[in-house]
Amino acid sequence: MTEDITQTTIRFAATDGWELEADIYTSPSPKIAVLISAGTGFPRQFYTGLAMYLARQGAVVLTYDYRGIGGSKGKDLAGSGIDYPDWGRLDAPAALNALEEAAPGLPLTHLCHSVGGHFVGLMPNHSRITRHAFVSVGTGFFGGHHLRNIPSELYFWWVLGPYLLLRYGYIKPAGGWRGEAL
């Protein structure tokens, strides 16, 4: 049944003109449209298996790269001026618009992974979404973290991250960070 699913790579602009790249997975007879908003440092290809599964169930699915990530990287990450909330204020709304264009009239579901869930409140067009599904979206409260993860989180946020930002102007995959450059 996978052969019935079409996957298309598209490019579209956020409201400030930043070019974003996305993949659209289309079912032959879609009943729903699903936007997948990634967690920090996850390129859209991480969600390919999930997107294919949802498309086989009758969805049009859009996965996208936030500015500075994967196909939406741009030329100079250190000098880009990207502000983390831009992903929610500018990129997620543009991705929703692109999904609506690809799947007109279908009810919209937003599948949010990690920080993708935090950005919902920054989306000026979030009211057009019928339902949200949150996967591993934390509260931000440090006390809610698993004790075994606290040392690595402290290392990333208070040692590695600040060092890489000072040294390179961005967080590159080094010193244990396995995600995309940020």
Solvent accessible surface area in square Angstrom, and as a share of the most:
residue,aa,sasa,rsa
1,M,147,0.66
2,T,68,0.39
3,E,144,0.64
4,D,69,0.36
5,I,17,0.09
6,T,80,0.47
7,Q,94,0.42
8,T,71,0.41
9,T,74,0.43
10,I,45,0.23
11,R,118,0.43
12,F,32,0.13
13,A,57,0.44
14,A,4,0.03
15,T,111,0.64
16,D,82,0.42
17,G,45,0.43
18,W,55,0.19
19,E,86,0.38
20,L,0,0.00
21,E,32,0.14
22,A,0,0.00
23,D,5,0.02
24,I,16,0.08
25,Y,4,0.01
26,T,46,0.27
27,S,8,0.05
28,P,95,0.60
29,S,80,0.52
30,P,47,0.30
31,K,137,0.58
32,I,45,0.23
33,A,0,0.00
34,V,8,0.05
35,L,0,0.00
36,I,3,0.01
37,S,1,0.01
38,A,2,0.01
39,G,0,0.00
40,T,31,0.18
41,G,4,0.04
42,F,67,0.28
43,P,36,0.23
44,R,12,0.04
45,Q,97,0.43
46,F,122,0.51
47,Y,13,0.05
48,T,50,0.29
49,G,54,0.52
50,L,70,0.35
51,A,0,0.00
52,M,33,0.15
53,Y,114,0.43
54,L,38,0.19
55,A,0,0.00
56,R,81,0.29
57,Q,98,0.44
58,G,5,0.05
59,A,3,0.02
60,V,3,0.02
61,V,0,0.00
62,L,0,0.00
63,T,1,0.01
64,Y,2,0.01
65,D,0,0.00
66,Y,3,0.01
67,R,6,0.02
68,G,3,0.03
69,I,2,0.01
70,G,27,0.26
71,G,28,0.27
72,S,1,0.01
73,K,75,0.32
74,G,47,0.45
75,K,205,0.87
76,D,85,0.44
77,L,25,0.13
78,A,50,0.39
79,G,57,0.55
80,S,35,0.22
81,G,70,0.67
82,I,50,0.26
83,D,81,0.42
84,Y,92,0.35
85,P,47,0.30
86,D,12,0.06
87,W,9,0.03
88,G,0,0.00
89,R,110,0.40
90,L,25,0.12
91,D,0,0.00
92,A,2,0.01
93,P,5,0.03
94,A,6,0.04
95,A,0,0.00
96,L,1,0.00
97,N,68,0.35
98,A,12,0.10
99,L,0,0.00
100,E,50,0.22
101,E,148,0.66
102,A,46,0.35
103,A,4,0.03
104,P,105,0.66
105,G,86,0.82
106,L,39,0.20
107,P,62,0.39
108,L,10,0.05
109,T,15,0.09
110,H,1,0.00
111,L,27,0.13
112,C,0,0.00
113,H,32,0.14
114,S,35,0.23
115,V,15,0.09
116,G,1,0.01
117,G,9,0.09
118,H,90,0.40
119,F,12,0.05
120,V,17,0.10
121,G,64,0.62
122,L,73,0.36
123,M,2,0.01
124,P,110,0.69
125,N,14,0.07
126,H,73,0.33
127,S,96,0.62
128,R,111,0.41
129,I,15,0.08
130,T,82,0.48
131,R,134,0.49
132,H,58,0.26
133,A,40,0.31
134,F,110,0.46
135,V,75,0.43
136,S,88,0.57
137,V,46,0.26
138,G,45,0.43
139,T,120,0.70
140,G,65,0.62
141,F,141,0.59
142,F,92,0.38
143,G,53,0.51
144,G,60,0.58
145,H,68,0.30
146,H,109,0.49
147,L,151,0.75
148,R,187,0.68
149,N,55,0.28
150,I,32,0.16
151,P,88,0.56
152,S,70,0.45
153,E,39,0.17
154,L,76,0.38
155,Y,92,0.35
156,F,26,0.11
157,W,151,0.53
158,W,185,0.65
159,V,87,0.50
160,L,13,0.06
161,G,3,0.03
162,P,51,0.32
163,Y,118,0.45
164,L,4,0.02
165,L,90,0.45
166,L,159,0.79
167,R,148,0.54
168,Y,78,0.30
169,G,37,0.35
170,Y,57,0.22
171,I,16,0.08
172,K,60,0.26
173,P,77,0.48
174,A,33,0.26
175,G,48,0.46
176,G,64,0.62
177,W,49,0.17
178,R,225,0.82
179,G,21,0.20
180,E,40,0.18
181,A,12,0.09
182,L,44,0.22
